[in-house]
Amino acid sequence: MLVRVAAGIILRGDAVFIALRKSDQHQGGLWEFPGGKCEPLESVEVALARELKEECGIAITEYSLFKIIAHDYGDKQVELYFYRVVGFDGDPLGKEGQEVRWVTVEDLMSYDFPAANKVIVEALIAQA
């Protein structure tokens, strides 16, 4: 089964907003770029806006597709749509009780991300 996921690389200056996955979630205990699964028939852009509102309390106003990654975790296949989010209303926070942080792009390598996110981390650092 293929799961489509929309994820936001929320940027403010040289800082990026990351969230810690809860231990009971798939890939729990790892850091991620906030987002979530697309509902059936939901566009990736609509899912991105909905998930970032639900998880982080922001309304996105300026974003662009950064990269699409297909990854097979063995127990599930995911197609991740990563969007660079540079405009938003509100101040991102962990609305679902998750730990969140603003970190510099260069510091992303100090955090453990799911395998599918490592390509994104490397690409962001290469562009910094």
C-alpha positions, -999 to 999 in steps of 0.1 A, spaced: 0 0 0 14 34 -10 9 63 14 12 99 1 26 123 26 28 161 25 57 176 46 66 212 52 101 225 54 91 256 75 119 282 72 125 315 90 158 330 80 184 303 84 163 284 108 141 254 101 112 241 122 114 204 131 92 181 153 99 149 172 77 119 163 60 104 193 73 70 204 40 52 194 41 65 158 57 48 128 94 59 130 88 72 165 115 89 184 130 104 152 128 141 141 108 151 111 96 180 90 59 184 100 31 171 78 10 141 73 -9 117 52 -31 128 23 -67 118 27 -83 99 -2 -88 122 -32 -71 151 -13 -45 170 -33 -10 172 -17 -12 210 -14 -45 208 5 -31 181 27 0 203 34 -21 232 44 -45 211 66 -17 192 83 4 222 91 -27 240 106 -35 209 127 0 200 138 17 235 140 -11 260 141 0 279 111 -17 290 79 7 287 49 8 316 25 40 310 4 53 276 -4 69 257 -33 76 220 -41 112 212 -30 115 174 -37 95 142 -40 109 111 -24 97 75 -28 108 52 0 101 17 10 103 11 48 95 -26 44 63 -24 63 50 6 42 58 24 10 56 62 11 57 89 -14 68 121 4 61 155 -11 84 181 6 75 217 3 96 247 12 73 269 33 86 305 36 54 324 42 29 316 70 6 332 95 10 323 131 40 310 151 46 273 147 42 252 178 36 215 187 -2 215 189 -4 177 194 20 178 223 51 169 202 85 184 210 94 210 184 125 231 178 138 258 155 173 248 144 198 261 119 200 242 86 236 233 93 225 217 127 201 194 110 228 167 108 228 165 146 193 151 146 181 116 138 155 117 109 137 88 92 157 74 63 135 90 37 142 125 52 180 122 51 181 131 14 161 163 22 185 172 51 215 167 28 199 188 0 190 216 24 226 217 38 240 217 3 220 248 -5 228 266 27 
